[in-house]
Amino acid sequence: MDVEFRDKTLALIETDRAAETRLPISVINSLRQKLVVIRAAPDERTLRNWKSLHYEKMGGDERSIRINTGASAIWLSFSAVQNRRSTLF
């Protein structure tokens, strides 16, 4: 799938400027790993079947994947996949 970032600050996670996002390093590392999985997935069913992602449907056409476990869970929501494109919030 192609990944498109809605927030330009979040797009910095994949660059050397990831520290500018002010996110903990554990979140940055986990998000980078999840982005590799999302890009490698041929379709949404692959993400749904991968239990360790904790893939969930949200309201409307949004989906979520757990990024980090800890005191507070951080969720990555993306719009329903159309033409192998997902938008990350």
Secondary structure per residue as TSV (DSSP state, phi and psi in degrees):
chain	resnum	aa	ss	phi	psi
A	1	M	-	360.0	147.7
A	2	D	E	-84.0	142.9
A	3	V	E	-113.3	132.5
A	4	E	E	-127.5	127.9
A	5	F	E	-92.8	129.6
A	6	R	S	-78.3	-36.3
A	7	D	S	-100.4	119.3
A	8	K	H	-65.1	-27.8
A	9	T	H	-66.3	-39.4
A	10	L	H	-65.8	-29.1
A	11	A	H	-65.7	-20.8
A	12	L	G	-67.9	-15.6
A	13	I	G	-59.4	-30.5
A	14	E	G	-87.9	3.3
A	15	T	S	-113.9	-179.2
A	16	D	T	-72.8	-11.2
A	17	R	T	-94.0	23.9
A	18	A	G	-61.5	-27.7
A	19	A	G	-63.6	-23.5
A	20	E	G	-68.5	-14.2
A	21	T	G	-76.7	-16.3
A	22	R	-	64.7	22.0
A	23	L	-	-91.7	151.8
A	24	P	-	-62.5	150.7
A	25	I	H	-61.2	-32.5
A	26	S	H	-65.3	-35.9
A	27	V	H	-69.7	-41.9
A	28	I	H	-62.3	-46.5
A	29	N	H	-63.5	-42.8
A	30	S	H	-65.9	-41.3
A	31	L	H	-64.6	-39.2
A	32	R	H	-61.0	-41.3
A	33	Q	H	-65.1	-41.2
A	34	K	H	-66.4	-35.7
A	35	L	H	-64.7	-35.1
A	36	V	H	-62.8	-43.2
A	37	V	H	-65.6	-44.4
A	38	I	H	-61.6	-43.7
A	39	R	H	-66.9	-32.7
A	40	A	H	-79.9	-17.9
A	41	A	-	-70.5	128.4
A	42	P	S	-71.0	-30.3
A	43	D	S	-159.1	179.0
A	44	E	H	-65.4	-30.1
A	45	R	H	-61.1	-33.9
A	46	T	H	-62.8	-43.7
A	47	L	H	-65.8	-39.9
A	48	R	H	-65.3	-36.5
A	49	N	H	-80.2	-15.2
A	50	W	-	-85.9	96.4
A	51	K	G	-61.1	-33.7
A	52	S	G	-68.7	-13.4
A	53	L	G	-78.6	-17.5
A	54	H	-	53.6	49.5
A	55	Y	-	-69.3	130.6
A	56	E	E	-139.0	148.9
A	57	K	E	-85.5	135.5
A	58	M	-	-103.5	-160.8
A	59	G	S	-72.2	146.1
A	60	G	T	66.4	-127.8
A	61	D	T	-104.3	18.2
A	62	E	E	-90.7	147.7
A	63	R	E	-128.7	160.5
A	64	S	E	-137.6	152.5
A	65	I	E	-133.8	133.7
A	66	R	E	-71.8	130.3
A	67	I	E	-92.6	-44.8
A	68	N	E	-142.4	141.5
A	69	T	-	-102.5	147.3
A	70	G	S	161.8	-156.5
A	71	A	S	-58.4	-40.6
A	72	S	S	-128.1	129.4
A	73	A	-	-81.2	136.7
A	74	I	E	-108.7	130.4
A	75	W	E	-112.6	142.5
A	76	L	E	-107.2	115.8
A	77	S	E	-103.4	140.9
A	78	F	E	-143.8	152.7
A	79	S	E	-71.2	160.9
A	80	A	-	-57.1	141.2
A	81	V	-	-74.6	124.7
A	82	Q	B	-133.4	126.8
A	83	N	T	56.8	38.4
A	84	R	T	57.3	37.8
A	85	R	E	-125.9	133.5
A	86	S	E	-127.1	141.7
A	87	T	E	-107.3	124.0
A	88	L	E	-95.8	135.7
A	89	F	-	-94.8	360.0
